[in-house]
Amino acid sequence: DSIMIKAVAETCGRSVDAIKGQLEEEGDLGVVALSSRAKQMMMIKPKPLTLRSVLKTLTEIAELSGNSAQNKKKDKVKQMLVASQEKEAQYIVRSLQGKMRIGLAE
């Protein structure tokens, strides 16, 4: 979770401590990402995420290894979070954590 917390913090321009504090209150990093992104103003909107682009990025993340792989993975996550709209950030974070919480029995 520490990489995800750093990715959310860096994407949203907040400190890691602020993200951790809100995470303790909310109990869900996806909700923290959603609320942090909602408060953010952007001068230029990035291209919207597509299923194809998300799948490609997730595949690239899975294939990364070697020196500085953690930073490269974090950067890929940040790219998706920056491009996310509405509830996308919440579900990107939850899916990467394996905690979807969509109301279906697993």
C-alpha positions as CSV (number, residue, x, y, z in Angstrom):
1,D,0.0,0.0,0.0
2,S,2.9,2.4,0.5
3,I,3.5,2.8,-3.2
4,M,-0.2,3.4,-3.8
5,I,-0.2,6.0,-1.0
6,K,2.8,7.8,-2.5
7,A,1.2,7.7,-6.0
8,V,-2.0,9.2,-4.7
9,A,-0.1,11.9,-2.7
10,E,2.1,12.9,-5.6
11,T,-0.7,12.9,-8.1
12,C,-2.9,15.1,-5.9
13,G,-0.2,17.4,-4.6
14,R,-0.7,16.3,-1.0
15,S,1.7,15.0,1.6
16,V,2.0,11.3,2.3
17,D,1.1,12.1,6.0
18,A,-2.1,13.9,4.9
19,I,-3.1,10.9,2.7
20,K,-2.3,8.5,5.6
21,G,-4.4,10.6,8.0
22,Q,-7.4,10.7,5.7
23,L,-6.9,7.0,5.1
24,E,-7.2,6.3,8.8
25,E,-10.5,8.3,8.9
26,E,-12.0,6.8,5.7
27,G,-10.5,3.3,5.8
28,D,-10.4,3.2,2.0
29,L,-7.6,4.5,-0.2
30,G,-9.9,4.5,-3.2
31,V,-12.2,7.0,-1.4
32,V,-9.2,9.1,-0.4
33,A,-8.0,9.2,-4.0
34,L,-11.5,10.1,-5.2
35,S,-11.9,13.0,-2.8
36,S,-8.3,14.2,-3.4
37,R,-8.8,14.3,-7.2
38,A,-12.2,16.0,-6.8
39,K,-10.6,18.9,-5.1
40,Q,-7.9,19.3,-7.8
41,M,-8.1,21.9,-10.5
42,M,-6.4,21.2,-13.8
43,M,-5.4,23.7,-16.5
44,I,-5.3,21.1,-19.2
45,K,-7.4,18.0,-19.1
46,P,-5.6,14.8,-20.2
47,K,-7.1,12.4,-22.6
48,P,-9.8,10.3,-21.0
49,L,-9.0,6.8,-20.0
50,T,-10.1,4.0,-22.2
51,L,-10.4,0.3,-21.4
52,R,-7.6,-0.3,-23.9
53,S,-5.2,2.3,-22.3
54,V,-5.9,1.0,-18.8
55,L,-5.3,-2.6,-19.8
56,K,-2.1,-1.6,-21.6
57,T,-0.8,0.3,-18.6
58,L,-1.7,-2.5,-16.2
59,T,0.1,-5.0,-18.4
60,E,3.2,-2.7,-18.5
61,I,3.1,-2.5,-14.7
62,A,2.9,-6.3,-14.4
63,E,5.9,-6.7,-16.7
64,L,8.2,-4.2,-15.0
65,S,11.2,-5.6,-13.1
66,G,14.7,-4.7,-12.3
67,N,16.3,-1.5,-11.1
68,S,13.9,1.2,-10.1
69,A,10.9,-0.9,-11.1
70,Q,8.9,0.4,-8.1
71,N,9.3,4.0,-9.2
72,K,8.4,3.1,-12.8
73,K,5.3,1.3,-11.5
74,K,4.4,4.3,-9.3
75,D,4.8,6.6,-12.3
76,K,2.4,4.4,-14.4
77,V,-0.2,4.5,-11.6
78,K,0.2,8.2,-11.4
79,Q,-0.4,8.6,-15.2
80,M,-3.7,6.7,-14.8
81,L,-4.7,8.7,-11.8
82,V,-4.0,12.0,-13.5
83,A,-6.1,11.0,-16.5
84,S,-9.0,9.7,-14.3
85,Q,-12.3,11.3,-14.2
86,E,-15.2,11.1,-11.7
87,K,-15.0,7.7,-9.8
88,E,-12.2,6.2,-12.0
89,A,-9.5,7.1,-9.5
90,Q,-11.4,5.3,-6.7
91,Y,-11.7,2.1,-8.8
92,I,-8.2,2.2,-10.2
93,V,-6.8,2.3,-6.6
94,R,-9.1,-0.3,-5.4
95,S,-8.4,-2.7,-8.2
96,L,-4.6,-2.3,-7.8
97,Q,-5.1,-3.1,-4.1
98,G,-7.4,-6.0,-4.7
99,K,-10.1,-4.4,-2.7
100,M,-12.9,-3.7,-5.1
101,R,-15.8,-3.5,-2.6
102,I,-18.5,-3.4,-5.3
103,G,-21.1,-5.3,-3.3
104,L,-20.6,-8.8,-4.8
105,A,-19.5,-11.8,-2.8
106,E,-16.0,-12.8,-3.7
